[in-house]
C-alpha cells in the first residue's frame, strides 16, 4: 500500500518533518550567530571562549592599502564597465573596501555589508542597466567580479579567525547563496564565476578556522603551563612544610619529654606537698604524655605521605653547633667559605638554630651549583631579639654548568623564616654575585605567619 497513509507515505512524512526540523535549527542558528549581533549591538559578536584578539597596526595598514587598491579597481568597473556612473560606483566600491578593514573589529556586520553591497551592485548593474560591457578586470557577472570575490574572501577569512567554525560555515553558505542570486541577474552570454567563488571562499574559511584553532590551542597551552607552574610551586611549599614539621618533631618532643619528667619529679622535691599540687602536676604530666602520643601519630602520617622520609627523622636535628662540620665538607669540595660572627654568641631556641642551619646549608649548596669557583661569606649576627643570617657569594669566574632540579630552594628557605615570624630576601648583588639574608626572631610569633608563593623566576636554586 503506497498511498498517503501507507508505509511509503509515512516514511516521506517523517523525512519531511526531519527536514523541517533541520531547517528550523539552521534558521535559529543563523539568527543567533549572524542576525542578533547586528540587531543587538550590546551582544558580543565573538565566542566568549575565543582566544585573545589583538589588532596590530601593521595588519590595519596592509588592509587599508589593499582596500584602497580594490576601491580604485572596483570603482572604475562599477562606474564605466557597468555604466553605473562615478558616484554610485564609488559608493559600492567603498562599501566593499570598508568592509574588509571593518572586519578586523566587527566581523559579522562587515560581512553583511560586503554581501549586501555585492548584491546591490549585481542588481543595479544588470537589472537596471541591461547593456553591460565586461571591463578589463571583470571575470564574472556584475557585483561578482574577481575583485569582489577576493574582498569577500578576505572578510570571510577575518570572520573565521574571530568566530567559531559554525558561524564561519553559516557565513560561507550564505555567501555562496548570495553568489547564486547575483548570477540570476547576469546576461546569458556572460560566464559565471560561482565555481571560482566556491573554491576561494572555502579556502578562506578553512585557513581562518585552522589558524583560529592553532591560536586557541596555543593560548590553552600557555594557560596550562602557568597553572602547572603554580601547582608545582604550591606542591613544593607543602612538601617543604611537611619536611619542616618532621624536623621540628624532635625539638617539640624533647620539650614535651622534659615537661613530663619535671612534672613527675617535682612532688619529690617538696616535703609533704599539698594534694592540690600533686593533682596539678599529675595533670601536667598526663597532658604532656598525651601530647607526645599525638606528636608520634602526626609524625607517622607525615612519613606515610613521604616514604623516603623513613629513617631520616630518627637522627638528631642539626643546630649551629654542627655548622663547622658542614663547612668542612664544603671546603673539602673546593669551595672557599669564610664565617663571621657578630654580637654575643649564645645558644638559641632549637627551632631557630635548626632553621638557621638549613638556610645556610641551602644557600651554600646554591653557591656551589651556580658559582662553584667563587668565594662565599657567611655572617651570623647575634642580636638581642633576633638572629641575622647572611650568605653571599662573589661573581662566578666562569659560567657554571646547568643544574638539574626543581629550582624551588628559595621557597623552602622562605618557609623556614616565615615559620618563626621572620623574613628572608634573596637576589643578585651590585658586584654580580648573589646574597641571601634572613632575620629570625628569637621570640615565638603571636600567630603563624602567612607566606605567599613567590614567582619562580626569583629562584636560582
KOLMI-587317 format. One record per residue: x, y, z of N, C-alpha, C in turn; residue in three letters. Coordinates in steps of 0.02 Angstrom, whole numbers, plus 50000, padded with zeros to 5 digits. Example, Ala and Ser with C-alpha at 12.3 -4.5 7.8 and 13.67 -1.06 7.14 Angstrom:
BEGIN
506604971650390506154977550390506604983550390ALA506424988850354506844994750357506455000250394SER
//
This chain:
BEGIN
500434994050000500005000050000500455006250000UNK500415010149945500855015749936500505022549938UNK499905022749965499535029049970499825033550023UNK499495039150035499745043850084499785040850153UNK499335035850166499335032850233499735026350236UNK500045024350179500415018150177501115019050207UNK501515013650206502185013950235502615019250201UNK502575019650133502985024550099502775031650116UNK502125032650122501875039350139502095041250209UNK502095036550256502315038050325503065039750326UNK503455035950287504175037250285504315044250255UNK503945045950201504045052650172503845058150221UNK503325056850259503115061850309503645062750363UNK503945057150384504465057650435505075061350409UNK505255059850346505825063350316505685070850309UNK505075072450289504895079450282504925083050350UNK504685079550402504705082650469505425083650492UNK505855078750475506565079550493506875085350456UNK506705086150392506975091750354506725098450381UNK506085098550400505825104750430506175106350496UNK506295101150536506655102250599507365104750587UNK507695101850535508365104150519508365111450495UNK507855113050454507805119950430507685124850488UNK507265122850536507135127150594507785128050635UNK508165122550642508785122950680509285127650646UNK509355126950579509805131250543509595138550547UNK508935139650540508685146450545508825149450614UNK508725145450666508845148050734509595149550744UNK510025145150718510745146350725510965152650687UNK510685153550627510865159450588510635165850623UNK510035165650650509795171650686510235173050746UNK510435167850781510845168850841511545171150824UNK511835168350771512545169650756512655175550710UNK512205176850663512325181950612511835187750613UNK511255186750642510755192150642510735195850708UNK510725192050763510675195250829511265199850843UNK511895198150827512445202850841512375209450805UNK512005209650749511915215850712511335219950742UNK510785216550758510205220050786510325222250857UNK510675218050896510815219750966511555221150972UNK511755227550972512455229350972512795227651038UNK512415226851093512725225151156512905217851161UNK512635213751116512795206551117513475205551086UNK513895201251117514565200051088514525196451022UNK514935198550975514935195350909515415189450906UNK515825188650957516315183250957516145178351011UNK516395172451003516305167251053516655169351118UNK516315168551174516605170551238517225166551254UNK517305160751225517885156651238518435157651186UNK518375162651143518855163651090519525165951118UNK520075164551084520725166851106520765174451104UNK521235177351141521305184751140521445187151069UNK521125192751051521195195550983521515202350989UNK522085203150957522435209550957522515211850886UNK522305217950872522355220750805523015224650802UNK523455222350759524105225550751524055231150699UNK524465236350710524465241950664524695239850595UNK525165235350591525405233150526524865229650486UNK524435225750520523885222450485523375227550461UNK523225232450504522755237750483523025241450422UNK523665243150423523965246750367523925242650303UNK524075236150308524045231850249523335231550221UNK522845230650264522155230250240521915236850211UNK522135242350240521945248950212522225249750142UNK522845247650132523145248150065522785243550016UNK522635237450037522265232949993521565235649978UNK521245238550029520585241450017520605247349970UNK521135251349974521205257049929521305254749857UNK521715249549848521815246949780521165244049753UNK520805240349796520165237449773519655242949759UNK519685248449797519225253949784519325256849714UNK519945257649694520085260449627519845255649573UNK520015249149580519815244349528519055243449526UNK518765242549585518035241449587517655247649565UNK517875253549589517525259649570517545260749495UNK518115259549464518175260349391517705255449355UNK517665249249381517245244249348516495245849356UNK516295247549417515585249249427515395255449386UNK515835260349385515655266749354515635266349278UNK516115262749248516175263049175515995256349142UNK516265250749167516105244349135515375242449145UNK515095244249203514395242549217513925248549209UNK514195254249186513785260149169513365262549228UNK513635262549289513265264949347513425272149364UNK513925275049333514125281849349514635281949405UNK515015287349407515555287749456515315288049528UNK514785292049545514565292149616514345285349641UNK513915281949602513665275449625514235270349628UNK514675270549579515235265949578515695266749638UNK515825273049656516245274249714515905271949778UNK515255273149785514895270949845514925263349853UNK514765259749799514775252449803515485249749817UNK515975252449781516665250049792516915251849862UNK516735257849886516955259949953516635255450006UNK516015253449996515685249050044516045242450051UNK516245239449995516605233049998517305233850027UNK517655239250009518325240350036518305241850110UNK517815245850132517755247350203517595241050243UNK517195236550214517015230350249517635226150264UNK518125226150218518725222250229519105224650291UNK519155231250300519515233950359519085233350421UNK518435234550415517975234350473517945227350503UNK518065222250462518025215350487518535213850540UNK519045217950546519535216950600519215217650668UNK518715222050674518405223350739517685220650742UNK517315221150688516615218950687516525214150627UNK516695207850634516685203450575515985202150548UNK515485201450593514805199850569514495205750531UNK514455211850560514195217450521514585218850457UNK515255217950459515655218950399515475213850345UNK515355207650366515155202550316514485204350285UNK514005206550325513355208550298513435214350249UNK513855219250266513965224950221514265222750155UNK514765218450159515085216050097514595212150053UNK514195207750085513725203650047513175208050017UNK512905212650056512365216950031512615221449975UNK513225223949980513495228149927513575224249862UNK513795218049868513875213849809513205212749775UNK512685211149814512025210149784511755216549754UNK511865222149789511625228549762511975230249696UNK512615228849692512965230149629512715225749573UNK512585219349587512325214949535511635217149511UNK511205219149559510525221149541510525227549499UNK510885232649523510865239149488511235238849421UNK511755234649416512145234449355511795230749299UNK511435225349316511135221249264510385222249258UNK510035222149315509305222749312509095229649289UNK509455234849310509265241649292509645244149230UNK510205241049216510605243049158510805236749121UNK510385234449079510495228049046511085227948999UNK511275233648971511825233748924512475234448963UNK512795228848977513395228649018513975226348975UNK514505230148978515115228448941515645226048990UNK515915220148980516425217449026517035221849025UNK517265223649082517855227849088518485223649089UNK519035227149101519685223949100519755218849157UNK519495220549216519575216249274518945212449290UNK518455212449244517825208949257517895201649235UNK517925197149283517985190049268517335186449284UNK516785189849287516155186749303515595191749296UNK515015189949325514445194249319514525200549361UNK514135205749349514185211849388514075210549462UNK514475213749504514425212849576514765206549600UNK514985202349554515275195849573515915194849533UNK516325200149532516935200149493517515197249533UNK518095197049501518685194349535518855198549596UNK518835205149591518995209449648518495208449704UNK517845208049686517325206949737517415200249772UNK517575195049734517685188449764518265188649813UNK518805192049794519375192449839519215196349902UNK518845201949895518645205749954518195201650000UNK517705198149971517265193950011517665188350045UNK518155185550010518575180350040518975183150099UNK519225189350092519575192350148519135193350209UNK518515195550197518045196350253517895189650286UNK517795184450245517665177750273518265175150312UNK518865176650288519465174450324519495177650393UNK519385184250397519395187650462518835185250507UNK518255183850479517695181250518517855174450547UNK518175170050506518355163350530518895163750583UNK519325168850579519835169650631519535171650698UNK518985175350697518685177950759518165173250789UNK517755170050747517175166350772517275158850764UNK516855155150800516915147850797516725145250728UNK516945139250711516845136650643516115136450622UNK515645135350668514945135150648514725141650616UNK514925147250645514735153750618515065154850550UNK515695152750544516045153550481515715149450426UNK515485143350441515155139250391514485142350371UNK514125145150418513495148450401513615154450355UNK514125158350370514285164050327514505161750258UNK514875156250255515085153450190514475151350149UNK514015147750180513415145650143513005151350118UNK512915156550159512515162250138512885166350085UNK513545166450088513925170050035513835166649968UNK513865160049967513765156349904513055157149879UNK512575157149926511885158349906511805165249875UNK512155170249905512125176949876512435176949806UNK512965172949795513255172449729512775169549679UNK512395164549699511885161749654511355166949637UNK511165171049686510675176349672510975181449623UNK511615183049633511935187749587511955184849516UNK512035178249511512055175149445511395175449409UNK510845176349445510195176849412510135183049369UNK510535188249387510485194649352510945195149292UNK511405190349284511885191049230511555189349163UNK511845192049111511585190649044511805183749021UNK511435180548975511585173648956512275172748925UNK512555177948894513205177148861513795178048908UNK513675179548972514205180449021514345173849057UNK514985172549070515175166549107515065167649182UNK514905162249216514785162549289515435161349326UNK515525165049380516125164249421515975160849487UNK515405157349491515225154049554515715148649573UNK515995145249521516485139949536517105142749570UNK517375148249543517955151449574517785153949644UNK517165156449653516965158949719516935153249770UNK516665147549750516615141749796517315139849820UNK517775139349773518465137449791518795142649836UNK518745149049817519085154349854518785155149924UNK518115155249928517795156049993517955150150039UNK517935144150012518065138150054518775138250081UNK519255140150038519945140450061520025145750116UNK519695151450107519735156850157519465154550224UNK518885151250224518585148850286519005143350317UNK519275138850276519695133450302520325136150335UNK520655140850301521265143750328521115147550393UNK520585151650392520415155550452520245151150511UNK519845145850500519665141350555520275137650581UNK520725135650536521325132050558521775136550600UNK521875142750577522285147350616521965148950683UNK521305149550684520975150750748521065144850796UNK521025138750768521135132850810521835132650838UNK522335134350796523025134550821523115139850874UNK522805145650864522865151050914522535149050979UNK521955145650974521615143351035522035138151071UNK522335133551033522745128351064523355131351098UNK523655136351065524245139551095524055143351158UNK523485146751157523255150351217523115145451274UNK522785139951258522645134851309523285131851336UNK523785130851293524415128051316524765132851364UNK524765139251348525075144151392524725144351460UNK524055144351459523675144351521523825138051562UNK523875132351528524015126051563524715126151593UNK525195128951556525875129451583525895133851645UNK525525139451643525505143851702525185140251761UNK524645136651748524315132951801524775127551829UNK525125124151784525585118851807526145121751849UNK526415127451828526945130551867526695132651936UNK526085135351938525805137452002525685131452048UNK525415126052019525295120052059525955116852082UNK526465117152039527115114352059527405118252117UNK527355124952114527605129052169527215127752233UNK526545127052226526135125752286526315118952316UNK526415113952273526585107352298527275107452332UNK527735111452303528395111952334528355114952403UNK527945120152410527855123252476527575118252526UNK527075114452505526775109552551527275104152570UNK527665101852522528175096852537528695099552585UNK528885105952575529385108952619529105109752689UNK528475111752695528165112352761528125105652795UNK527995100352758527975093652787528665091652812UNK529185093252773529865091652795530055095652857UNK529865102052859530005106052918529645103152979UNK529025100952970528655098053026528985091753051UNK529245087553005529585081553027530225083253066UNK530585088353041531205090153075531075093153144UNK530535096953150530385100153215530075095253265UNK529925089253242529625084353287530085082953346UNK530735081953332531205080353385531255086153435UNK531245092353408531295098153452530705098553499UNK530105097853472529495098253513529455092253560UNK529615086353534529585080453577530065080953635UNK530655083853624531135084653679530845089053734UNK530545094753714530255099253765529675095853802UNK529265092253767528705088953800528955083453847UNK529485080053829529765074953874530045078153937UNK530385083753930530645087353988530085089554034UNK529535092154004528955094254045528675088254084UNK528625082554050528345076654082528785074354140UNK529435074254128529895071854182529895076754240UNK529905083254226529905088154280529265087854321UNK528705086854286528075086254323528055080054366UNK528395074654345528405068554384528885069054444UNK529435072754436529935073354489529765078754539UNK529415083754519529285089654562528985087854630UNK528495083354635528215081854702528735079054751UNK529255075854726529765072954770530265078054794UNK530245084054766530715089254787530435093454843UNK529805092354860529485096254913529245091354968UNK529395093155030529175088855086528425089855098UNK528065084355100527335084455110526995089355063UNK527035088254998526695092954950525945092554958UNK525595097954950524855097854954524555093354900UNK523965090854915523625086454868523455090154804UNK523285096654810523125100554750523735101054704UNK524335101854734524935102254693525065095654657UNK524975089954695525075083454663524595082554603UNK523965084354614523475083554561523645087954501UNK523875094054515524045098554460524645095854420UNK525155093454456525745090854422525575084354385UNK525135080354414524925074254379524555076054314UNK524145081254318523795083454257524275085954204UNK524795089754227525285092254179525645086354146UNK525845081454186526205075654159525755071854111UNK525125070854130524665067154086524565070654019UNK524495077354022524415081153960525045080753917UNK525635080853949526255080353911526315073553876UNK526125068253913526155061553884525665060953826UNK525065063653834524585063353779524825067353719UNK525145073153732525405077253677525955073453639UNK526385069853677526905065853644526595060353601UNK526065057353625525735052153586525455054953522UNK525135060853526524855063953466525415066053417UNK525975068353444526535070153401526785064153362UNK526825058353395527035052353359526545050453304UNK525895051353317525395049853266525475054653206UNK525565061053221525655065853166526275064253126UNK526815062453160527425060653125527325054453082UNK526925049653107526775043853066526395045553003UNK525935050353008525565052452948526035055852899UNK526465060252923526935063752879527405058952845UNK527645053852880528085048952850527715044652800UNK527065043352814526675039352766526585043052700UNK526545049852703526485053852641527145053952602UNK527705052952636528355053152603528755047052625UNK528715041452589529055035352610529815036352615UNK530105040952576530825042052579531045045152645UNK530565047752683530745050952746530855045952802UNK530675039652793530765034552845531505033952861UNK531655034252924532345033552946532725040052949UNK532505045052912532865051352912532755055152976UNK532135055253000531965059153059532215056153124UNK532495050053121532735047053182533385050453206UNK533775053353160534395056653179534245063253214UNK534685065353261534575071853294534585077453243UNK534145082253252534115087853206534715092453217UNK535005095053163535615099053169535485105953201UNK535995108553232535985115353260536605118953234UNK536685125253255537265129053233537915126153260UNK537885121953311538495118853336538795114053285UNK538385111653238538625107053186538815110853122UNK538805117453124538975121353065539695120253043UNK540185119853089540875118553066540945112053026UNK540575106753047540605100553009540355101452937UNK539795105252930539525106552864540025110352821UNK540335115552850540805119552811541445115752795UNK541635111152838542225107052823542105102752761UNK541505099952757541345095952698541325100252635UNK541065106352642541025110852584541725112852562UNK542155114552610542845116352592543205110452560UNK543045104552582543355098652552543155097752479UNK542565100552460542345100252390542655105752347UNK543065110152379543425115252340543135122152346UNK542625123252387542315129852393542645133752450UNK542795140052438543095144352489542535147652529UNK542535146452595542005148952638542315152352698UNK542085158452712542285162152771541675163452814UNK541765162752881541215163752928541395169552975UNK540925174052983541005179753029540425179753078UNK540595180353143540085180453196540115187253230UNK539555190653233539495197053267538995196353323UNK539085200653374538645200153432538885194753480UNK538505193753532538685188853584538415182053565UNK538865177553549538665170753529538395167053589UNK537825163853582537485160353637537015155153609UNK536845150153648536355145153625535665148453615UNK535335146253562534675148953546534155143353549UNK533525145153538533005140053537533145135053481UNK533015128553493533175123553442532865124953374UNK532245127553374531915128953310532285134353271UNK532535139453306532905144853273533565142253245UNK533925138353285534565135753262534465130853204UNK533935126753207533805122153152533665125953087UNK533235131053091533075134953031533685138453004UNK534095141453048534705144853026535175139952992UNK535255134053020535695128952991535455127052921UNK534805125752914534535123652849534585129252797UNK534485135452818534535141052770535255141652746UNK535745141152792536445141452772536615135652726UNK536375129652744536515123752703536255124552632UNK535625126952625535335127752558535685133252519UNK535845138852552536175144452518536875142452494UNK537255138852536537915136552515537865131552458UNK537365127152460537265122452405537115126052340UNK536715131352344536575135352284537215138452256UNK537635141052302538265144052279538705138952245UNK538725132852272539135127652241538875125852171UNK538215126152161537935124352096538035129852045UNK537935136052066537905141652018538555145652015UNK538965145252066539605148852066540125144552102UNK540315138852074540755134152109541465136852120UNK541675141852082542355144452089542365151152125UNK541815153152156541775159552191541805158552266UNK542085163452302542125163152374541445164852405UNK541305161652462540665162652497540805165452566UNK540425170552585540495173652651539845172652690UNK539915169852751539345168552795539405173052856UNK538865176452873538855180852931538285178852977UNK538455177753042537955176453094537955182453141UNK537395185853143537325191953184536855190453242UNK537155189653302536755188253362536505194853391UNK535865196153383535555202153409535165200453472UNK534955205653510534575204153571533925200353558UNK533585201953504532925198953492532895194953428UNK533445194153392533415190653328534105188253309UNK534125183653262534745181053234534755182853160UNK535265186353139535335188053069535805183153034UNK535605180752976536005175952937536085178852867UNK536715179352845536865181852778537355177152744UNK537175174952684537605170752644537685174152576UNK538285176252559538415179852496539005176652460UNK538935175952395539485173352355539705178552304UNK540335178252286540615182752236540375180752167UNK540495185152117540295183252048540695177152025UNK540385172651989540745166751963541275168951912UNK541845165551913542375167251866542255164151798UNK541855158951795541695155551732540975153251735UNK540645152551677539945150251677539885143351710UNK539385142851752539255136451786538855131851741UNK538965125351745538575120651704537845120751726UNK537375118951681536665118651700536565114051759UNK536135116351805536005112451866535295109651864UNK535225102951863534555100051864534245100851933UNK533585100351934533235100951998532585104551990UNK532215104852046531545107952045531585115552046UNK532185118352066532275125652067531785128952115UNK531695125952174531235128752223531575129652291UNK532245130352292532595130852356532395136952396UNK532295142652363532105148752400531425148052433UNK530975144152403530325143152434530405139952502UNK530845134852507530955131552572531265136252622UNK531755140252601532075144952648531575150052673UNK531145152452628530645157352650530145154252699UNK529975147952686529505144552732529815144052802UNK530455142552806530775141852871530805148652907UNK530955153952871530965160552902530265162752924UNK529775161552881529085163552897528815159652956UNK529025153352964528795149253020528965152453087UNK529535155953089529755159253151529515166453154UNK529135168653105528915175653103529445180353077UNK529955177553043530485181653016530385183152942UNK530915185252910530875186952839531535185052805UNK531495184052741532075182052701532055185552635UNK532625188252615532685191452550533275188252513UNK533225187952448533745184952407533765188552340UNK534365189252312534425192352247535145193752230UNK535275195852168535965197352148536235203552182UNK536885203652190537225209352220537465214152165UNK537605220452182537855225152131538505222852098UNK538905218752134539535216352106539445210452059UNK538845207752055538725202152010538655195452045UNK538715195452111538625189252149537905188152168UNK537805184352223537125182852246537135182752322UNK536605185152353536585185752426535905183652452UNK535915179852507535315177752543535365180552614UNK534855184152635534845187352701534205185352737UNK534285182752798533705180652839533755183852907UNK533185185852933533135188453001532635184053039UNK532895180453089532495175553126532375177953197UNK531755179953215531625182253283531735176553333UNK531965178453393532085173553445531455171853484UNK530975176553486530345175353520529835172553471UNK529405168153496528895165053453528395170253430UNK528175170153367527685175053342527015173853375UNK526605179253376525935178653406525485174253366UNK525565174053301525145169953257525575167453200UNK525385161753170525775159253114525805164253058UNK526385165153031526465170052976526235166852911UNK525855170752872525625168352807526155169952755UNK526325165052716526825165952664526505165452597UNK526685169952553526425169952485526915166352439UNK526655163352388527075159952338527425165252297UNK528075164952297528475169752258528505167452186UNK528615172052139528705169952069529305165252063UNK529235160252022529765155352014530395158451983UNK530325164051948530905167051916531395169751967UNK531185170952031531635173452080532115168052104UNK531935161852096532305156352125532845153952077UNK533465153952103534015151352062534215144452083UNK533875141752136534095135252162533755129552127UNK
//
